[in-house]
Amino acid sequence: MRFGRIVVLTGSGISAESGLSTFRDKDGIWSKIDYRDVATPEGYRRDPQRVLDFYNMRRSTHTSVGPNAAHFALARLETEHPDEVTIVTQNVDELHERAGTKRLIHMHGEVYKALCAACGVRHPWREPMSLQTACPACSETGRLRPDIVWFGETPYELDRIGALVSQCDLFIAIGTSGTVYPAAGLVGLARDAHTVELNLEPSEGASRFREAIHGKASEVVPAYIDRLISE
Ligand code: BV8
């Protein structure tokens, strides 16, 4: 095996073939709704129920999809690679978990978790959420929100992610347009690592990667992981 520690950054493109929309492709989520209305604290303050309904819709669409070959290939890499493999995902779905990935960081939160803005407690959450929904811990209503990092909010576990990326030997980005920071800047921390982008087409950050393989994740990711494991 040519490499020691591996960090993989995934974006919505890895879940596209599972049936989940991406954000910035031609029929993506942000082509149908303005992110400022549903994925910012300002939007939440303006019309909280609209934001809750947006995530109720996202949560319900996620129940009918499953992991694809790319998610399973990453879980296999973690099992078979002798050194540490960490998946850092921008995605709020649970497809990595359902494919068997264990070492996983959701830097933009999770749609199946709720966060109470009153008491700060997080709860697993699969039901529709409304302004009348009470927090199971403090019983406050109107303060429960999806545990999602909105634009203008600080992504989770940035220090830990920064340390993992700056110390890895291989940094792989999969299915991300390289548009959203600080996620899109992580490749710049992988100074001593080999860096590779596996994406349908060149991302905005393509020039920052030493290697790029373009194609559908369910095809290029398993092929790349097979090569990694066989080396
Ligand atoms: C932060 C949760 C400070 C929501 C998301 C003005 C005001 C405030 C902030 C900013 C500002 N200007 C800039 C910023 C920073 C901002 C930012 O980067 N904005 C961009 C738009 C310019 N960032 C933030 O606000 C972040 N916070 O800056 O706080 C700070 C900074 C540093 C340190 C401390 C504090 C917070 C960003 C998180 C926002 N929340 N998600 C939700 O999911 O509902 S972002 C959202 O975009 C998703 O998480 C998504 O994952 C992420 C990135 O998108 P991608 O995953 O890349 O998806 P996309 O559609 O773009 O691309 C898909 C790719 O897949 C394409 O390349 C496509 O070709 C490829 N693909 C498609 N199909 C396939 C495929 N590849 C392979 N196979 C296929 N089949």
Residues whose N, C-alpha, C, O or C-beta is under 5 A from the ligand:
A	BS01	BV8	G11 S12 G13 A16 E17 T22 F23 R24 D25 A39 Q90 N91 V92 H108 I148 V149 W150 F151 G152 E153 T154 P155 G175 T176 S177 G178 T179 V180 Y181 P182 L198 N199 L200 E201 S203 G215 K216 A217
